[in-house]
Amino acid sequence: MATKTQIAEEIKDILAEEFECDRSAIKDETNLFTELDLDSIDAVDLVVRLQKLTQKRVNPEDFKKIRTFGEVVDIVEKLINE
C-alpha cells in the first residue's frame, strides 16, 4: 500500500519526464491545464500512464472532472488502495 506522499512523488516524476513540467512548481493546488499547460491529448496520455502505474482502469468520467494535481493524487490513491 503506497502512501499519499509516495503517490504524489510518482505522479510528479511522470509529469516531469513525460510533459517536461517543472517538478518544483507542482503543488496540490496546481492546475494541470492553466499552470502546467497540459492539453486534452496530454490528459489522455497522463491517464494511460496512471493506468500503467496503478494496474487498474482509470474511469474517464472521473478524470474529466479533475483540474488540480491534488485531485489526480486523490484518484490514484483511491485506485491503488482499493
ZILIN-V642975 format. One record per residue. OMEGA is omega in whole degrees, 0 to 359 (none if undefined). D_FIRST is the distance of its C-alpha to the first C-alpha in Angstrom with 2 decimals. Layout:
# ZILIN-V642975
[[OMEGA	D_FIRST] [OMEGA	D_FIRST]]
This chain:
# ZILIN-V642975
[[182	0.00] [176	3.80] [179	6.68] [179	9.66] [179	11.72] [179	9.90] [180	10.05] [179	13.61] [178	14.61] [181	13.72] [175	15.75] [177	18.45] [179	18.77] [181	19.37] [180	21.86] [183	23.62] [187	23.94] [188	24.72] [177	26.58] [177	27.95] [177	26.69] [183	27.18] [184	23.79] [180	25.41] [185	26.61] [177	23.27] [180	22.39] [184	20.70] [181	24.18] [179	25.20] [183	26.68] [188	25.73] [182	29.21] [183	31.65] [180	30.14] [176	28.33] [173	30.95] [175	28.76] [184	30.79] [178	30.10] [176	29.92] [180	27.40] [178	25.30] [178	25.44] [179	24.51] [178	21.50] [179	20.37] [179	20.87] [180	18.76] [177	15.88] [176	16.25] [180	16.08] [185	12.93] [186	11.10] [179	13.31] [179	14.35] [175	17.58] [180	17.93] [181	20.66] [180	23.58] [177	24.92] [185	21.86] [179	22.03] [182	25.78] [186	25.33] [177	23.13] [186	25.14] [177	23.07] [180	20.28] [178	18.52] [176	18.77] [180	17.20] [180	14.14] [180	14.03] [181	14.45] [178	11.82] [179	9.18] [180	10.70] [183	10.71] [187	7.18] [178	6.16] [none	9.52]]
